[in-house]
């Protein structure tokens, strides 16, 4: 059986589905990608049982068949092929494929398709249509704040809420909180917790090409993203998310208006003398209309001064430079507000107006 397809289309689809191939598994079949050829289309599917990604490309083939290719080997071969038409010849009796492109020729052994896990969902109900940019932006501006420690359970996930024409994503770990909002043309009411790492994988495979629409469905405790010729199915978390609003709404009387870019560059320089051992500590001495940033180690010290507009009392507080850089790198606004209560209460970062985003970073006790 001969299957002709575009090398660039095949490579792109392989890159997409490879995000759901497990890096380590005891099941050899999960190390593969299911290839299903039917009516002039090839559907590629990969799964690690928590996330499943499907991608469809056009092919020239008069027959139908299915087989599973070793993901890493097949993807590596296709990635290095010349930009030309690819011919895949499938030998059903020997369960092998021969890959030809230009002067290149490779043969690899396949797995049986009936061993690959099947996922059946009752789809097509209550689809929510969103723009690609909205989905990518809301993930990239929050997911970095989710906990990376499996011990923290549900905090390794991000909360996705859609209500009253607004979509919000929330990420929390024991030391910080991130929230971001975008307006959506939708009146549905949804609340679901998605593993943060898998949400980040979704953002990576959403391209700027094709239609600027993403469809979201919630089915059988799974969230389904449909865009272009791709389908991503993610198992969601069960349980109740932390009451983040109670924590975020406790703002103090000290408010600092500051240039985001100036602050980010000053923290970046001061962080040269911070380390994980001292919690990436930078001291913020807020006096009148100046913030003095100081970092100190056995190798020396760095001091940075930034002009600000301050309301409230003076304050000396310690903050984690890495967490602040993560936040400031995610914000696009030229100016921001940093809100404080005292030396032991959180720093809250928000826009000058509105509630498009809000970030919280816990302080570090200063000896």
N, C-alpha and C positions, 0 to 999 in steps of 0.2 A: 504494500500500500504506500502510495506517494502523497506527501503533504507539502505544498509549497506555501511559504509565507514570507513576510517582510522581516528582515533581521532586526530592524529598529523596533518594530511593533512587538516582536517576540521578546527582545531584550528588556523593553520597558515593562511588559507584563510580568516577566520573571523577577525583575527588581521589586515590583509591587508585592507579589505574593510571597516573596522570600522573607518579608517581615514577619510572617506567621510560621515559618519553619523553625522548630525548636533548636536551640544551640546544643542542648544535651537531652537525649531521650533513650529509654530502653527499648522503644518500639522502632524497628528499622523502617516501617512503612511511613511513619511521620517524618522521616528524613527525606521523603520524596515529595514530588509535585504531581498531582493527578492531571493528566492531559486527556480531555474528552473532545473528540472531533465529531461534529454532527451538523449536517446541512450547511457546509461552507464556513463553519465557525469552529474555533478551538477555544475551549474553556480550560483555564489553568486554575487549580485549586490547591492551597496548602493550609495546614492547620496544626496547632499545637494543643488543641482541644479547648483552649480558652479564647482564642481568636482564630477565625477562619477568613481567608481572603480569596476571592475569586476575581479573575480578570479574563475578558473575552477579546479575541482578535479574529480578523477575517483570514481565511485560508482558502487555498485552491485544492480541493480534494473531493472526489466523487463518492467515496465510501465513508462509513462511520466506524469508529473504533475508540478504544480507551486503554491507557496504560499509565504506569507511574514511573517517572524518571528520578534518579538520584539528584536532589535539588542542588547541592553544592557543585557537583561535577558538571551537570548540564548547564547551569547558570554560568559557570566559569568558561565553558567552551563557547557558548553563544556570545558572551561579552567580548571575546577575543577574535570573533569572526570578522571578516571584511564587511563593509556596508554594501550588501548585495542580497539577492533573493536566496532564501534558505530552503533546501530540500531535505525533508525528514522522511526516511523510508522505514516503515515499521514492519518487522518480521514477526507475525503472530505466533508461528510455531516455535521459534527460538526465544521469543519475548525480548527482542533487541531492537534498537533503532540505529540507523546510520544517518549521520548529519553531514550534509555537503553544502559548501558555500565557497564560491570562487575555486581556488585550488586546494581548499581545506577539506579533509575527510576524517570523520571520527565515528567510532562505533562504541555504544555503551549498552550494558545489560539493564533491563527494566524490571520493575516489580509488577505483580498482578493487580489490576485495577479493583477487583472485587475485595481486596484486603483493605482498601482505603476507607476510613470512616465516613459515613454519610450523615449529613445534617438536613433534616426536613423541617421546614417552618411554614406555618400558616401565614403567609405574607399578603400584603396588599391592603392592609387596614390602617386607617388614620396616619397617612404619610404626612410628614411635616417637611416643607420645602424651605431650604435656607441657601444663602449664597456661600460659595466656596470660601470667599474672603472672611466672612463672619465666623465660619467654623474653624478655619486655620488660626485666625487671630485669637479667638477666645481660648483655644487650647495652648498656644504658644505663650500667652500672657499669664497663664495660671499653673499649668501642669508641673512646672519646675519646683513649685512649692509643696507638692505632695510628698509624703514620707516615702523614702526608698527602703525602709526597714520593714520586712514582712511581719515582724513582731507587732507592728502598729496596726495590722489588720486593715480595717476599712479606711484608714487614713492614707493608705497607698493608692486610694482611688480619688477621682475628682467628681464633685457633685454637679450634674448638669440639670438646670431648671429652666423651663420655658413656661411663662405665665404672663397674661395681659400684654402681649406684644413685645415681651422682653425676654432675652435669653441670657442667663447668667451661668458662669462656671466658677466653682469654688475649689480651692486646694488648701489643705491644712497639714502641717506636721507639728511636732511638739514645740517648735520655736518660731513658726511664722504662719501667716495666712495670706492667700491671694484670692481676690475676686475681680471679675471683669464682666461687664455687661455690653450687649449689643441689642439694638432694636431689630425686631423681626416682624414680618407681615404675617402674623399667625396668632390665632386665638386659642390654641390648644394649651392644655395644662399638663406638664410632664415634669417628673422628678426622678432621676436615675443616677446611680453611682457607677462610674466606669473606671477600671484600672488605669491609673495615670500613664503608665508606660505604653499601654495599648492605644490610649487616646493620642499620645505623641506619635505613635506609628501611623495612625490615620492621617495626622497633619502632614507627615512626610510624603505620603503617596498621593496627596491631593495636588494635582498639577494645575497650572494656569491655563492649560489648553482645554478645548472642548467647551461644553455648556457650563455656565457659571451657576450651577444648581446642584445642591446635595439634598437627597431625600433621607429622612430619618424615620425609622419605625421601631417600636418597642413590642417585641413578641416573645412570649415564653421566657421572661427574665433575660432576654438578649436584646441588644441594641443593634440595629442594622443600618449601615451607611451605604447608600447607593449613589454613585457618581460616575459620569462617563461610562466606561464599560466595566466598572469595578463594583464588587460587593464586599463589604467588610462586616462580619458578624462577630460581636464581642459578648462574652458572658459578663453580666453585671453582678455587682455585689448585693447581697441581701443585708438588711439591717438598717439602722437609723444613723444618719450622719450627725456629726457634732454640731451643737448649737453655736455656730460661728458668729451669728449676728449679735448675740449677747456679749461676746468678747469684743467685736469690732466697734460696737456702739458706745463703748466706755472711753470717750475722748477726754483729753485734759484741757487746761486753760492756756497752755503754752503753744503758740502757733508760729511756724517759721515759713515764710514764702521764699523760695530759692530757685535758682536756675538749675534745671536737671543736669544739663551737660557739664556745667562747671563742677557740680557736686560729684558726678560720676568720675570725672578725670582726677579730682583731688583724692577721692577714695582709692582710685586705682593706683595712684602714686604712693599714698600712705600705706597701702596694703603690702608694699614690697617688704616691709619689716614685720608683717604679721605671720602667724603660723597656726596650724590646727591645734597645737599644744596650748596656745593662749586664746582659743576660740576666735581666731582672726580679729582680735580686739583692736578697735580704734576708739579713742576717747573724743567725744564731742563736747567742747566747752562753748556754750551758747551765751554770749554776753552782748547786750545792746543789739547792734545791727551787724555783728560779726560772729561767725562760727569758726573756732580754731580746732582743726583736726590734728590729733597727735597719735603716732604709733611709736613703740619703743621695743627694742630688743638688745641683746648683748652686742650686736653688731653696730648699733647706733640708734638714731631717732629721726623721725620725719615730722615736719609741721607744715600744715596747709591752712591758709586763711581764706574765707569766702564771705562776701558781703551778702546780707540777707535783710528781709523786713520781718521783724519779730514783734509778736504781741505776747505779753505775759512776763513772768519772772525769768531770771537767768537760770541756767541749768548745766550741770556736768553729768554726762551719761556715757556709758560704754555700749557700743553696738558692733555686731558681727559684719565685717567688711564684705565678706562673700555674699551674705544674704542681701545686703544693700545693693551690691553690684548687680545681682540677679534681678532685683526689682527695677532698678533704674534703667537697666538695659532693655527691659520689657515695655517701658513707658515711652511714648512718642511726644508727649506734651513738652513744651519748652520750659514751663515753670510748674512747680508742684508745691503742695503744702505738706510740711512735716509737723505732726501734732504730738505733743508730749504732755504728760501729767506730772511725773516726778522721775527720780533716778531708777526706780524699780518697776515702773509701769511701761507697757509697750509703746514703741514708736509707731504711729500710724501715718501712712503716706497716701495722699489723695489728690485729685485734681483741684484747680482753683475754683471751679464751679461744677456742679452736678455730681453724679455718683457713678461715672463710667467705670472707674476702678477704685479699689481700696486695698492696700497692702498693710500687713502688720508684721513687725519684727520685735521679738522680745529682747530686752536689754541684757547686758553682761555686767555682773556686779564688779565694781572697781575696788581693788584693795587699797 
